[in-house]
Amino acid sequence: MIVAVVNSKGGVGKSTLAGNMVAWLHELGHPVVLADCDSQNSSSEWIAEAAPGVQVVRYETADEVLEGLPPLRQEVEYVVCDGPGSQTETSRALLLWADLAVIPCKASMFEARALAKNTAFVRQAQAIRQGPPQAVAVLSMVGKDFRLTKDMRDAAEALKLPLAATHVTLRQAYADAPGQSTLVWKMGYREKEAAKEIDALFRELLPEAAADGVPGLTRARANRRANTKR
């Protein structure tokens, strides 16, 4: 499966989602590659330190995406793509290969309006491919004030775009993890809510991947633990 984390706007949490997702899949024992398509290379630099066992590739142009993704799909179970904050042609290229498009967006009226543009890219890819990618919006950096969340839900409904039931709360842990070269579920008890939240989101988005493990345990270790309990 190719998962593209895309949004034509920057600063909405794409790298946070892509980096955590690829590490989560890796720790469940799934062969996975991070395709960093953002010129800032934030996610690939973070994951190279936080999860050095994860293979990382970098694509700078739409042509590199179109040529590079198909071979990767043959090598691993999952390819997680961190899309650019601009470069719409690169985002379009990602959608032409993706099986699942994850669109992180902040819960604000400005984001609700921008969601229409991102959904249009998805619809174009679906029309060309006569089906995929599936698409889901994820509310990101959600604060305690939920007054604007309803606006985003209404916008997603009007666009017929599924909205994930689990949202990503605005937490310091997500900002601190890359700087500490770690992942939220490795930051100890004080960040347990962030760990539970991100795990719940990925289980919602990728239920087939979550069927046989928990973050922090490889599939083999999880199986051994299960056998011991029997």
C-alpha positions in Angstrom: 0.0 0.0 0.0 1.1 3.5 -0.8 -0.1 6.1 1.7 0.3 9.8 0.7 0.1 12.4 3.4 -0.8 15.5 1.4 -2.0 19.1 1.8 -1.1 22.0 -0.5 -0.6 24.1 2.7 2.4 23.9 4.9 2.4 23.8 8.7 -0.6 21.4 9.0 1.2 18.4 10.5 2.1 16.3 7.4 5.6 15.5 8.6 4.3 14.7 12.1 1.8 12.2 10.7 4.1 10.7 8.1 7.0 10.2 10.4 5.0 8.7 13.3 3.1 6.5 10.8 6.2 5.0 9.2 7.8 4.4 12.7 4.5 2.8 13.9 4.4 0.4 11.0 8.0 -0.4 11.4 7.6 -1.3 15.1 4.7 -3.5 14.3 7.1 -5.5 12.0 5.9 -4.3 8.6 8.5 -3.7 5.9 8.0 0.1 5.2 9.7 2.9 3.4 9.4 6.6 4.1 9.3 8.6 0.8 10.1 12.2 1.8 8.8 14.5 -0.9 9.1 17.8 1.0 12.1 19.9 0.2 12.7 20.6 3.9 13.4 16.9 4.5 12.0 17.2 8.1 10.5 13.8 8.3 13.4 11.9 6.8 16.0 13.6 9.0 13.9 12.9 12.1 13.2 9.2 11.2 16.9 8.6 10.3 17.6 9.3 14.0 14.5 8.1 15.7 13.9 4.9 13.8 17.2 4.1 12.0 15.9 0.7 10.8 13.4 2.4 8.5 14.5 2.8 4.8 14.2 6.4 3.7 14.2 7.8 0.1 13.8 11.4 -1.0 12.1 12.7 -4.1 12.3 16.3 -5.2 10.2 16.4 -8.3 7.0 15.0 -9.7 8.9 12.9 -12.2 11.0 11.3 -9.5 7.7 10.4 -7.7 6.1 8.9 -10.8 9.2 6.9 -11.6 10.3 5.9 -8.0 7.1 4.8 -6.3 6.1 1.8 -8.4 9.4 -0.2 -7.7 9.1 0.6 -4.0 5.6 -0.9 -3.9 7.1 -4.2 -5.1 9.7 -4.2 -2.3 7.8 -3.5 0.9 4.3 -3.7 2.4 3.9 0.0 2.9 5.3 3.2 1.4 4.4 6.3 3.4 4.9 9.5 1.5 5.4 12.9 3.2 4.0 15.4 0.6 5.2 18.9 0.0 3.6 22.0 1.4 3.5 23.5 -2.1 4.7 22.0 -5.4 1.2 20.9 -6.4 2.5 18.8 -9.3 4.4 16.7 -6.8 1.2 16.2 -4.8 -0.7 15.3 -7.9 2.0 12.7 -8.8 1.7 11.2 -5.3 -2.1 10.9 -5.7 -1.6 9.1 -9.1 0.1 6.2 -7.2 -1.4 6.3 -3.7 -3.9 3.8 -2.4 -4.8 6.0 0.5 -4.6 9.8 0.7 -4.4 11.3 4.2 -5.2 15.0 4.3 -4.2 16.6 7.6 -5.9 20.0 8.2 -6.3 22.4 11.0 -9.8 23.0 12.5 -10.3 26.5 11.2 -12.4 28.2 8.5 -9.3 29.0 6.5 -8.5 25.3 6.4 -12.1 24.4 5.6 -11.8 26.6 2.4 -8.4 25.1 1.5 -9.8 21.6 1.9 -11.9 22.1 -1.2 -8.7 22.6 -3.3 -7.1 19.5 -1.9 -10.2 17.5 -2.4 -10.2 18.6 -6.1 -6.7 17.1 -6.5 -8.0 13.8 -5.1 -11.1 13.8 -7.3 -8.9 14.4 -10.4 -6.7 11.4 -9.5 -9.8 9.2 -8.8 -11.3 10.2 -12.1 -8.1 9.3 -14.0 -7.6 6.1 -12.2 -11.3 5.2 -12.1 -11.3 4.6 -8.3 -8.3 5.1 -6.0 -7.0 6.6 -4.0 -9.3 6.4 -1.0 -9.1 9.7 0.9 -9.6 10.8 4.5 -9.2 14.1 6.3 -7.6 14.2 9.7 -8.1 17.2 12.0 -4.6 18.2 13.2 -3.3 20.5 15.9 -6.7 20.7 17.5 -6.9 22.8 20.6 -9.3 22.7 23.6 -11.6 25.2 21.9 -13.7 23.1 19.5 -16.0 25.9 18.2 -14.5 25.7 14.7 -14.3 21.9 14.4 -18.0 21.8 13.4 -17.2 24.1 10.4 -14.5 21.6 9.3 -16.9 18.7 9.7 -19.5 20.5 7.7 -17.0 21.3 4.9 -15.8 17.7 4.8 -19.4 16.5 4.6 -20.2 18.9 1.8 -17.2 17.6 -0.1 -18.2 14.0 0.6 -14.7 13.5 2.2 -14.5 11.1 5.1 -13.2 12.7 8.3 -11.3 10.5 10.7 -13.0 10.1 14.1 -9.6 10.4 15.8 -8.0 13.8 15.7 -4.5 15.0 16.6 -4.5 17.3 19.5 -2.1 20.3 19.8 0.4 18.8 22.2 4.0 19.8 23.0 5.0 16.1 22.7 4.6 16.2 18.9 6.9 19.2 18.6 9.4 17.8 21.1 9.8 14.3 19.6 11.7 15.2 16.5 14.0 17.5 18.4 14.8 14.7 20.8 15.2 12.2 18.0 12.4 10.0 19.4 8.7 9.1 19.1 5.9 10.0 21.3 5.3 6.5 22.6 8.9 6.4 23.8 8.7 9.6 25.8 7.5 8.1 29.0 4.4 8.2 31.1 3.9 12.0 30.8 3.2 11.7 27.1 1.0 8.6 27.3 -2.1 10.5 26.0 -0.2 11.5 22.9 0.9 7.9 22.4 -2.6 6.6 22.8 -4.0 9.2 20.5 -1.6 8.6 17.6 -2.0 4.8 18.0 -5.8 5.1 17.9 -5.5 7.3 14.7 -3.3 4.8 12.9 -5.4 1.9 13.9 -8.4 3.7 12.4 -6.6 4.6 9.2 -4.8 1.3 8.7 -6.8 -1.4 10.6 -5.2 -4.3 8.6 -1.7 -3.2 9.7 -2.7 -3.0 13.4 -4.2 -6.4 13.6 -1.2 -8.1 15.1 0.7 -5.8 17.3 1.2 -2.7 19.4 3.8 0.1 18.9 7.1 -0.7 20.6 6.8 -4.4 19.9 8.0 -6.0 16.7 5.6 -8.6 15.3 7.9 -11.4 16.4 8.1 -10.1 20.0 4.3 -9.6 20.1 3.8 -13.2 18.9 6.2 -14.5 21.5 4.4 -12.6 24.2 1.1 -14.0 23.0 2.4 -17.6 23.0 3.8 -17.1 26.5 0.4 -16.0 27.8 -1.2 -19.2 26.4 
